[in-house]
């Protein structure tokens, strides 16, 4: 399904968290971020937005088709999580400004967007394409572990200083470490949903 799957248009004003990334693979840390954002920011939905060709990041290992399917498997049965294909089908680099512009046009006028960032993304937000224009389309929320980022350490004119900071994340899982574990034959138990583990093995991903 194109666009934002399973996000219903209702008469009331909705607040949707926009969670972009490569999801290479989707792991329990991603789900923890989304769950924490949903609770602490009083969101109606968290929208996972896999990028085909992310800007300012290295190219993903798995194809965008595989990564989207892993997102779907990871969030299955969770009615407050859904997936958007807006960036998965985009040609060229993925820029958040374009993502939010497209989502704004897709949703009803009564929808507010909250862009969910990690600490690293928040620190580099001033290097993104048109950060001031991004802030016109969505509020920023930074989800991190305690002490991972201090907004006071950012320059006074840094566009991420105005974000909402939630430093209560209690997991530390890296997609890079998961891929390394898979390549070296180490355990990935409890790092990913079982359905994602099964999909990775069935499709022989990350083994070389």
Buried (B, 14 or more C-beta within 10 A) or exposed (E): EEBBBBBEEEEEEBBBBBBBBBBBBBBBBBBBBBBBBBEEBEBBBBBBBBBBBBBEBEEBBBEBEBBBBBBBBBBEEBEBBBBBBBBBEBEEBBBBBBBBBBBBEBBEEEBEBBBBBBBEBBBEBBEBEBBEEBBEBBBBBBBBBEEBBEBEEBEEEBBBBEBBBBBEBEBEBEBEBBBEBBEEEEEBEEBBBEBBBEBBEEBEBBEE
